[in-house]
Amino acid sequence: MVQFTDSMNAALVSALVAAGLRPEEVVGETAEPWTFGMEAYSRPGRKRRVHSVVLSSPSKRFAEAANRINPADISVTSCNGDVINGASARLLTCDDLPPGASEIMIGFISPFLLPVKKDGRTKTRFHEELPISEVPTALKMGLDRRAKRTLDLSIAIDPLSAATDGRRKHLVHIRRFPSGKKMILPGFIVPMTLRGTPEDVRFAYLAGLGAKTRNGNGCPTLMQ
């Protein structure tokens, strides 16, 4: 039973390190780009019974480690009340993008978070309403930073989707602090189109979009 995405992050980090990745490859400033999304049944008290987790990264080393994961290592009992036990889980390899794919339409398994532009070391805040005109540039800048280069990539949002799906805010329960205070951030799920070189389209698709992707946000899914 899971309420906070931070709990699943902790379980996945533990499993990935046990599978051979170094801690600094999974967490912190030098971590590989990666994301995950949970598909779950809602339960009373905002708990979710997770029935599948999608984990992805454009890193070859990360992907190799993910294929070595022992499901029993995806386990955590947190002081926030979350209990995760992956011992009975099965690992399935998802299909990659078709070779040469230079344009794809994506939805999201987990909402993406969009930080408000800030100056200096001021506290990071997140958009409560989706600023449609700013989204493509903001998401692209985040991807460039994580790729450590300028991607040959464009992001487009359909105006109709923006006017409908973009109006709905999804509250993402990130973590609960020892004080009892909760970190709950606003996220969004809006279909969008990625266009660019096949390498860079694939990077964006597997790395995830927006902020706090390693906390289970902005995990894309391919739309048919």
Backbone bond lengths (Angstrom), bond angles and torsions (degrees), N, CA, C in turn:
res aa  C-N    CA-C-N  psi(-1)  N-CA   C-N-CA  omega(-1)  CA-C   N-CA-C  phi
1 M - - - 1.454 - - 1.523 108.85 -
2 V 1.305 117.23 127.36 1.465 121.56 -173.40 1.524 110.53 -130.51
3 Q 1.326 116.01 131.66 1.457 120.68 171.35 1.518 111.27 -111.45
4 F 1.336 116.94 -35.86 1.452 121.26 -172.78 1.535 110.95 -110.17
5 T 1.328 115.80 132.46 1.470 119.75 -179.29 1.520 111.96 -64.14
6 D 1.334 116.63 -25.80 1.463 121.13 179.26 1.535 111.15 -60.39
7 S 1.325 116.52 -30.96 1.463 120.13 -179.52 1.522 111.15 -67.52
8 M 1.340 116.17 -44.68 1.465 118.83 178.22 1.521 110.57 -67.43
9 N 1.326 117.18 -35.62 1.456 120.67 175.12 1.527 110.16 -57.20
10 A 1.328 117.47 -46.53 1.464 121.18 -178.94 1.523 111.03 -62.59
11 A 1.332 117.10 -40.78 1.461 120.69 179.87 1.528 111.25 -66.14
12 L 1.341 117.14 -42.16 1.461 120.86 179.83 1.526 111.78 -68.81
13 V 1.328 117.05 -40.08 1.462 120.46 177.88 1.525 109.96 -59.95
14 S 1.327 116.77 -45.71 1.462 120.74 178.98 1.528 111.33 -59.69
15 A 1.334 116.58 -42.81 1.460 120.47 -179.02 1.524 111.91 -68.81
16 L 1.327 117.09 -38.58 1.472 120.62 -179.72 1.526 111.45 -68.59
17 V 1.318 117.06 -37.97 1.468 119.83 177.08 1.526 110.00 -67.62
18 A 1.334 116.64 -40.72 1.461 120.01 176.92 1.526 111.15 -63.41
19 A 1.352 116.40 -26.66 1.469 121.21 -179.64 1.529 112.51 -84.85
20 G 1.333 117.15 -0.67 1.462 119.13 172.82 1.513 117.63 120.78
21 L 1.330 118.87 -7.08 1.464 119.52 177.12 1.526 110.19 -79.55
22 R 1.319 115.77 148.19 1.453 120.07 174.26 1.529 109.04 -76.81
23 P 1.329 118.67 148.33 1.470 120.13 -179.36 1.519 113.29 -52.97
24 E 1.350 116.47 -39.91 1.464 119.43 -177.96 1.533 112.67 -70.78
25 E 1.336 118.09 -11.73 1.459 121.10 175.02 1.526 111.66 -84.12
26 V 1.328 116.12 -12.11 1.465 121.07 -174.51 1.529 112.45 -113.05
27 V 1.325 116.46 -32.32 1.465 120.68 -178.99 1.528 109.81 -131.35
28 G 1.329 115.79 156.83 1.455 120.48 175.93 1.519 113.95 90.82
29 E 1.318 115.55 -176.75 1.462 122.15 -174.21 1.523 113.75 -64.42
30 T 1.342 117.30 -28.41 1.464 120.16 -176.97 1.525 112.83 -95.97
31 A 1.325 117.64 7.39 1.462 121.13 -176.52 1.532 111.54 -65.42
32 E 1.313 115.21 150.48 1.458 121.05 172.87 1.537 108.68 -65.96
33 P 1.337 117.90 151.38 1.470 118.94 174.38 1.528 110.01 -69.70
34 W 1.322 116.17 130.41 1.462 119.83 176.95 1.522 109.83 -159.01
35 T 1.302 115.46 163.91 1.458 120.34 179.14 1.518 108.87 -153.09
36 F 1.313 115.12 169.28 1.463 120.25 173.65 1.525 109.35 -152.11
37 G 1.298 114.53 160.23 1.459 120.82 176.53 1.513 108.86 -140.41
38 M 1.325 116.49 143.22 1.463 121.48 -179.41 1.525 110.10 -107.94
39 E 1.316 115.56 136.05 1.451 121.17 170.41 1.523 106.46 -108.71
40 A 1.337 116.07 126.16 1.463 118.43 -169.06 1.515 111.69 -150.30
41 Y 1.325 114.75 161.09 1.456 122.16 171.82 1.522 107.71 -95.00
42 S 1.311 116.98 132.16 1.460 120.51 178.96 1.524 110.32 -73.73
43 R 1.340 114.69 143.08 1.450 121.77 178.72 1.523 108.88 -127.07
44 P 1.330 118.61 165.41 1.468 120.50 177.54 1.521 111.35 -57.33
45 G 1.330 116.58 148.23 1.454 121.23 179.28 1.512 113.57 77.59
46 R 1.352 116.59 21.19 1.464 122.84 178.94 1.533 113.18 66.00
47 K 1.320 117.64 12.15 1.460 120.49 174.09 1.529 109.26 -77.36
48 R 1.345 116.22 152.78 1.449 121.32 178.11 1.519 109.96 -128.17
49 R 1.325 115.76 132.79 1.456 119.47 173.22 1.521 106.78 -90.55
50 V 1.315 116.29 106.37 1.467 122.05 -173.79 1.525 109.55 -75.88
51 H 1.342 116.08 128.52 1.466 119.31 176.67 1.522 112.25 -110.00
52 S 1.338 118.28 -13.36 1.463 119.78 173.20 1.526 109.82 -160.71
53 V 1.318 114.49 151.21 1.462 122.18 176.68 1.523 107.95 -130.28
54 V 1.322 116.27 127.48 1.466 121.59 176.21 1.526 107.55 -100.56
55 L 1.320 116.53 124.09 1.462 123.04 -178.09 1.520 108.16 -120.86
56 S 1.344 117.82 131.43 1.462 118.82 -177.74 1.519 111.92 -148.06
57 S 1.315 114.73 154.12 1.466 122.68 177.26 1.525 108.49 -161.87
58 P 1.340 117.99 144.44 1.462 120.06 174.90 1.523 112.89 -77.92
59 S 1.330 116.92 -6.76 1.461 121.83 -178.48 1.528 111.02 -76.97
60 K 1.313 117.09 125.80 1.463 121.38 178.39 1.514 110.86 -63.10
61 R 1.319 117.24 -42.03 1.463 120.97 -179.72 1.533 110.43 -63.61
62 F 1.320 115.66 -40.51 1.460 120.21 178.70 1.536 110.08 -63.77
63 A 1.326 116.15 -45.02 1.460 120.41 -179.32 1.527 111.57 -62.02
64 E 1.327 116.73 -39.85 1.467 120.32 178.42 1.523 110.80 -63.51
65 A 1.338 116.28 -41.17 1.468 119.74 178.47 1.525 110.72 -66.84
66 A 1.336 116.72 -39.53 1.464 120.15 -179.96 1.529 111.08 -59.77
67 N 1.333 116.84 -36.11 1.467 120.60 179.11 1.526 112.54 -71.77
68 R 1.340 116.36 -15.31 1.470 120.24 178.66 1.527 112.74 -97.23
69 I 1.308 117.82 -0.45 1.462 120.76 -175.92 1.527 111.13 -58.62
70 N 1.317 115.65 134.26 1.457 122.30 169.76 1.529 106.69 -90.21
71 P 1.326 118.58 115.05 1.471 119.89 -176.40 1.523 113.79 -51.52
72 A 1.329 117.25 -31.38 1.468 120.24 179.91 1.524 111.98 -63.56
73 D 1.342 116.30 -21.50 1.466 119.99 179.31 1.528 112.31 -79.75
74 I 1.330 116.75 -11.26 1.468 120.30 177.57 1.525 107.28 -86.54
75 S 1.299 115.71 71.25 1.458 121.45 -173.52 1.521 110.85 -142.88
76 V 1.314 114.76 141.89 1.463 120.31 176.34 1.523 108.93 -161.18
77 T 1.317 115.04 142.83 1.461 121.61 170.35 1.519 105.74 -121.33
78 S 1.325 116.18 110.30 1.456 121.14 -170.93 1.526 111.57 -101.30
79 C 1.332 114.42 152.67 1.460 120.38 176.37 1.532 111.16 -67.72
80 N 1.350 116.88 -11.78 1.468 119.20 177.51 1.531 112.22 -83.43
81 G 1.338 116.18 0.02 1.458 120.72 178.23 1.516 114.93 100.07
82 D 1.328 117.64 -10.47 1.463 120.86 179.33 1.524 110.73 -75.87
83 V 1.316 115.55 139.09 1.465 121.71 176.77 1.527 108.14 -130.08
84 I 1.324 115.83 121.71 1.464 121.55 -179.99 1.525 108.29 -123.83
85 N 1.326 116.05 127.95 1.459 121.59 177.29 1.519 108.06 -137.65
86 G 1.328 116.43 106.19 1.460 121.22 -176.35 1.509 114.67 -93.41
87 A 1.336 117.45 12.42 1.465 120.13 -173.02 1.527 113.06 -56.80
88 S 1.324 117.88 -34.10 1.470 120.04 -177.34 1.535 112.77 -95.25
89 A 1.327 117.06 7.24 1.466 120.68 -177.34 1.530 111.33 -76.06
90 R 1.325 115.84 157.62 1.460 122.38 174.31 1.521 108.71 -115.77
91 L 1.330 116.25 141.78 1.463 121.14 176.27 1.524 109.71 -93.44
92 L 1.318 116.55 129.61 1.455 122.16 176.68 1.521 108.52 -126.95
93 T 1.315 117.12 136.42 1.460 121.32 178.26 1.523 109.64 -88.01
94 C 1.323 116.49 123.71 1.467 120.99 179.90 1.528 110.04 -79.52
95 D 1.318 116.20 155.19 1.457 121.08 176.47 1.525 110.28 -68.23
96 D 1.324 116.49 140.38 1.454 121.89 173.87 1.533 107.79 -80.60
97 L 1.321 116.16 174.79 1.460 119.52 174.93 1.532 109.62 -67.21
98 P 1.326 117.77 151.98 1.469 120.02 175.62 1.536 109.99 -59.77
99 P 1.322 118.67 143.61 1.467 120.66 178.79 1.529 111.30 -55.93
100 G 1.321 115.77 134.89 1.458 120.00 176.58 1.512 114.82 81.02
101 A 1.329 118.29 8.16 1.469 120.57 -178.96 1.527 110.28 -65.58
102 S 1.327 116.20 116.28 1.467 120.89 -178.63 1.526 112.04 -111.87
103 E 1.321 116.88 -2.82 1.463 121.08 177.01 1.520 109.06 -150.63
104 I 1.327 116.70 124.09 1.467 120.83 178.66 1.524 109.16 -138.35
105 M 1.319 115.69 153.25 1.455 121.19 173.18 1.522 107.76 -108.20
106 I 1.323 115.72 130.43 1.462 119.74 -176.09 1.525 111.43 -122.79
107 G 1.325 114.12 150.93 1.449 122.57 165.11 1.524 106.18 -112.59
108 F 1.319 117.45 -162.55 1.466 119.90 -177.64 1.524 111.44 -138.04
109 I 1.322 114.79 133.29 1.464 120.96 172.45 1.520 109.31 -75.34
110 S 1.326 116.04 -36.81 1.464 121.27 177.86 1.526 108.84 -128.65
111 P 1.328 118.44 144.90 1.464 121.30 -177.28 1.527 112.21 -59.92
112 F 1.333 116.01 148.59 1.474 119.18 173.73 1.525 108.93 -95.71
113 L 1.334 115.07 147.53 1.460 122.72 179.45 1.518 109.03 -105.39
114 L 1.331 116.83 139.62 1.461 121.11 -178.10 1.529 109.94 -122.64
115 P 1.347 117.87 108.62 1.459 119.77 179.89 1.525 112.11 -68.75
116 V 1.318 115.63 147.72 1.453 121.44 172.55 1.525 107.89 -78.16
117 K 1.322 116.90 134.21 1.465 120.57 179.40 1.523 109.55 -57.97
118 K 1.346 116.60 134.72 1.453 119.76 -176.37 1.514 111.14 -132.82
119 D 1.322 115.34 166.66 1.462 122.33 177.09 1.522 109.49 -110.94
120 G 1.325 115.43 132.48 1.454 119.96 174.74 1.518 113.19 62.38
121 R 1.340 115.23 -137.72 1.460 120.91 -174.41 1.528 112.94 -102.22
122 T 1.291 116.91 24.95 1.452 119.67 177.21 1.530 110.00 -63.80
123 K 1.310 115.92 155.05 1.462 121.54 -177.42 1.528 110.49 -59.90
124 T 1.333 115.93 136.26 1.455 120.74 178.68 1.523 110.23 -72.12
125 R 1.312 115.56 128.16 1.454 121.72 174.18 1.528 108.69 -117.98
126 F 1.319 116.18 161.48 1.462 120.91 -176.69 1.525 110.17 -124.33
127 H 1.323 114.74 144.43 1.459 119.95 -177.00 1.524 110.95 -60.78
128 E 1.323 115.46 129.97 1.459 122.36 175.84 1.528 110.62 -86.67
129 E 1.318 116.75 -25.09 1.452 123.09 174.41 1.523 107.78 -125.59
130 L 1.302 116.98 143.64 1.462 120.84 -173.88 1.531 110.72 -76.67
131 P 1.341 117.57 115.02 1.472 120.08 177.59 1.528 109.43 -83.84
132 I 1.304 116.44 89.31 1.462 122.29 -168.78 1.530 112.79 -50.54
133 S 1.317 116.69 -44.30 1.468 119.67 -175.62 1.531 112.41 -67.71
134 E 1.316 117.61 -22.53 1.465 121.33 -177.19 1.520 113.31 -93.44
135 V 1.328 117.22 -17.69 1.465 120.52 -170.67 1.526 113.43 -59.62
136 P 1.350 120.39 -52.81 1.470 119.27 -177.11 1.525 113.29 -56.56
137 T 1.332 116.93 -44.90 1.468 119.90 -178.92 1.515 111.15 -66.33
138 A 1.320 116.99 -43.08 1.464 120.57 -178.65 1.530 111.53 -64.26
139 L 1.326 117.17 -43.58 1.463 119.99 179.31 1.525 111.38 -66.98
140 K 1.327 116.09 -39.41 1.471 120.29 179.11 1.527 110.80 -63.67
141 M 1.323 118.07 -42.43 1.466 121.13 179.28 1.521 110.60 -61.46
142 G 1.321 116.63 -40.98 1.457 119.56 178.23 1.516 112.40 -63.81
143 L 1.318 117.33 -40.44 1.456 121.34 177.89 1.526 111.59 -66.46
144 D 1.344 117.00 -41.54 1.470 120.48 177.78 1.525 110.51 -59.16
145 R 1.324 115.87 -42.59 1.472 120.19 -178.68 1.522 110.67 -63.45
146 R 1.314 116.53 -42.58 1.461 119.33 -177.86 1.525 111.90 -74.41
147 A 1.325 117.06 -28.75 1.463 120.89 177.44 1.525 111.80 -80.96
148 K 1.351 115.59 -14.81 1.466 122.35 -177.45 1.531 111.88 61.73
149 R 1.332 115.68 32.07 1.454 122.30 176.17 1.527 108.28 -166.33
150 T 1.314 116.68 169.33 1.463 120.76 177.54 1.523 109.17 -87.27
151 L 1.314 115.96 117.06 1.461 120.25 -178.55 1.528 111.04 -79.12
152 D 1.318 115.71 145.81 1.472 121.67 172.53 1.523 106.01 -87.56
153 L 1.334 116.07 81.29 1.455 121.51 -169.61 1.524 109.96 -149.95
154 S 1.318 116.49 139.91 1.460 121.12 171.02 1.520 108.85 -125.23
155 I 1.319 115.98 149.94 1.462 122.71 -178.26 1.524 107.76 -124.55
156 A 1.316 116.81 129.46 1.463 121.08 -179.20 1.521 109.99 -129.94
157 I 1.336 115.85 139.92 1.459 122.02 177.11 1.520 108.55 -115.95
158 D 1.316 116.34 129.45 1.455 120.81 178.27 1.528 109.49 -64.74
159 P 1.344 118.43 130.39 1.467 121.04 -177.31 1.522 113.55 -57.51
160 L 1.341 117.74 -37.49 1.457 120.54 179.88 1.525 110.85 -66.57
161 S 1.342 116.23 -43.28 1.462 119.92 177.40 1.521 110.71 -62.29
162 A 1.340 115.76 -39.92 1.454 120.20 179.40 1.522 111.29 -62.48
163 A 1.339 115.78 -38.19 1.464 120.16 -177.47 1.522 112.54 -74.86
164 T 1.333 116.62 -20.13 1.470 119.73 -178.92 1.530 110.58 -107.50
165 D 1.330 117.14 -71.19 1.461 120.71 -178.57 1.530 111.78 -61.49
166 G 1.331 116.80 -35.49 1.457 120.50 -176.57 1.516 114.14 -67.26
167 R 1.314 117.47 -15.33 1.463 120.80 179.93 1.530 112.53 -82.25
168 R 1.327 115.36 -15.81 1.464 118.97 -176.74 1.525 110.53 -93.63
169 K 1.315 115.84 124.20 1.469 121.42 178.96 1.525 109.03 -98.10
170 H 1.338 116.12 131.08 1.462 121.83 177.42 1.529 108.50 -103.22
171 L 1.312 117.59 125.22 1.459 121.02 179.47 1.525 109.40 -86.78
172 V 1.330 115.58 119.71 1.460 121.89 -176.27 1.529 108.85 -103.26
173 H 1.325 116.47 120.23 1.460 121.96 178.79 1.537 107.86 -85.66
174 I 1.315 116.17 104.09 1.470 121.31 -175.28 1.528 111.48 -82.66
175 R 1.331 117.67 -56.88 1.462 120.77 -178.05 1.525 111.46 -158.61
176 R 1.325 114.90 165.98 1.451 121.24 171.79 1.516 108.10 -119.42
177 F 1.323 116.97 128.57 1.455 122.51 -178.53 1.526 110.58 -81.89
178 P 1.357 117.83 160.30 1.471 120.28 178.76 1.524 113.55 -54.89
179 S 1.327 116.08 -27.93 1.466 119.82 178.78 1.520 112.38 -70.77
180 G 1.336 116.59 -12.78 1.459 121.31 -176.33 1.516 112.73 99.60
181 K 1.333 117.04 -13.89 1.451 120.58 179.50 1.531 109.88 -69.88
182 K 1.325 116.90 142.98 1.460 121.69 -177.80 1.526 111.35 -108.85
183 M 1.325 115.84 144.18 1.458 121.29 171.03 1.521 107.48 -96.75
184 I 1.313 116.39 110.27 1.459 122.74 179.31 1.523 107.42 -124.52
185 L 1.330 116.82 119.93 1.455 121.39 -174.11 1.531 111.33 -117.99
186 P 1.335 116.80 150.22 1.464 120.95 179.37 1.525 111.68 -81.30
187 G 1.330 116.49 133.70 1.455 121.11 177.54 1.519 110.87 -132.04
188 F 1.323 115.61 171.42 1.463 120.39 -175.38 1.522 110.52 -139.20
189 I 1.326 115.23 150.31 1.460 121.94 174.74 1.523 107.57 -127.20
190 V 1.326 116.20 106.45 1.457 122.42 -177.94 1.532 108.43 -135.80
191 P 1.326 119.69 126.17 1.462 120.36 176.18 1.526 110.83 -59.50
192 M 1.325 116.12 143.32 1.462 119.92 178.11 1.517 109.91 -148.67
193 T 1.316 114.97 162.77 1.458 121.47 -179.55 1.518 110.19 -112.28
194 L 1.322 116.04 132.02 1.465 122.57 176.17 1.522 108.25 -106.50
195 R 1.335 116.63 130.27 1.461 121.68 177.83 1.526 108.80 -132.13
196 G 1.336 115.92 141.02 1.466 119.32 178.22 1.513 110.61 162.93
197 T 1.311 116.31 -161.92 1.458 119.36 175.95 1.529 108.05 -68.23
198 P 1.331 117.47 149.17 1.469 119.57 179.95 1.532 112.82 -53.99
199 E 1.326 117.51 -38.57 1.460 120.68 -179.47 1.533 111.30 -62.40
200 D 1.339 115.90 -43.12 1.460 119.17 -175.14 1.524 112.35 -79.51
201 V 1.328 117.23 -32.24 1.461 120.28 173.36 1.524 109.54 -62.61
202 R 1.315 115.92 -43.15 1.468 120.53 178.95 1.525 110.75 -64.27
203 F 1.335 117.30 -40.53 1.464 120.00 179.24 1.527 110.16 -58.43
204 A 1.323 116.62 -49.76 1.463 120.64 -178.19 1.526 111.17 -62.08
205 Y 1.318 116.05 -42.17 1.464 120.78 -178.05 1.525 111.69 -63.23
206 L 1.319 117.70 -38.87 1.462 121.16 -175.93 1.524 113.11 -90.63
207 A 1.319 117.66 -24.84 1.463 120.25 -178.36 1.519 112.36 -81.23
208 G 1.339 116.91 -26.79 1.457 120.24 -175.43 1.514 110.89 90.79
209 L 1.327 116.33 159.29 1.462 121.36 -175.18 1.529 111.22 -121.14
210 G 1.327 114.66 147.99 1.457 120.29 178.29 1.513 112.30 91.01
211 A 1.324 115.67 -164.89 1.463 122.32 -176.13 1.532 111.02 -94.09
212 K 1.319 114.72 158.36 1.470 122.75 174.75 1.529 112.14 53.96
213 T 1.330 116.07 43.17 1.466 119.29 179.73 1.526 111.01 -64.77
214 R 1.332 117.30 -34.70 1.467 119.33 -179.41 1.528 111.86 -70.56
215 N 1.312 116.76 -11.97 1.464 120.79 174.64 1.527 111.43 -93.90
216 G 1.320 116.45 15.01 1.458 119.64 174.60 1.513 114.20 88.22
217 N 1.328 115.87 35.50 1.466 120.09 179.57 1.532 109.63 -123.71
218 G 1.355 115.63 150.57 1.456 120.52 174.08 1.514 115.09 68.04
219 C 1.343 117.09 29.49 1.473 120.16 178.78 1.515 109.65 -84.14
220 P 1.331 118.91 114.34 1.476 121.45 -175.12 1.524 112.97 -78.04
221 T 1.295 115.16 160.13 1.456 123.01 168.88 1.521 107.67 -135.59
222 L 1.307 116.37 145.35 1.461 120.71 -176.41 1.532 109.92 -77.92
223 M 1.335 116.11 130.10 1.450 120.40 176.54 1.528 109.44 -97.08
224 Q 1.311 115.17 138.93 1.470 120.21 -176.60 1.530 110.02 -86.52
